[in-house]
Amino acid sequence: MTNSTLATLNDADFYGAMHASTGVSIVFFSGEGCSSCRYWKTLLDQLRAKRPALQVFEIDAQQSMGLVQEYEVFHLPALFVFVNGQYHAPLQCEAKLDVIEQTLATILAAPAQDAP
């Protein structure tokens, strides 16, 4: 398994990081004991290797309950797409790199949705 290079955020630094971010970002809610989260983390590292401009931020759901409630995270992993620091849409798809890339392209081609 790949060592993750994802930037971590929490309730205290999330909004500052989003305000400072440009381009496309994925916010990834995960949990320490979540095996699906570990797999997604590997996929997101692979996606970043293919798209170096893509920013991926990981949030520990157990440590950031304010964000979990705000983004209505009911299961892990939960992923959300941001563009220039603004919420765009949830990223919900099969955990396969090519499917993630296709879904991300579809999301980015569509208008932004309202934040939860």
Steps between C-alpha positions, in 0.01 A plus 500: 500500500617853419602742775244776482600854422159651564484827691296470818248757620274534802218723624747777589688530170249382239358838399839669479632222279194513275526879473865468393447213256482549125394258233339167575511348848354184645410495867515143630333410831654186642534303819790316658334157504338530156645250252314660209658833599848348481425370151360836387807676642719287272277580203510871578880490518502333157260766366726777633798335328309525170364850573767688698291820516224313685493571872367232735426576862425229754279560802486253789127473558544406866709810568293751298140447603402858408590440134343153509171657607527793260564276198246243617750214495308184586749240376870477430671566279324816386652718228412848381630705208591867542601744227703806598409432861125490438285191544410342165351151554535168679725241335315171509615216280658157487847478651692456174745759372353525149146532641614771742660693212185472286272599788720796589492621138120471496471689830728779379306536174173550694394814689591523867249365748393661825710396798326261739 
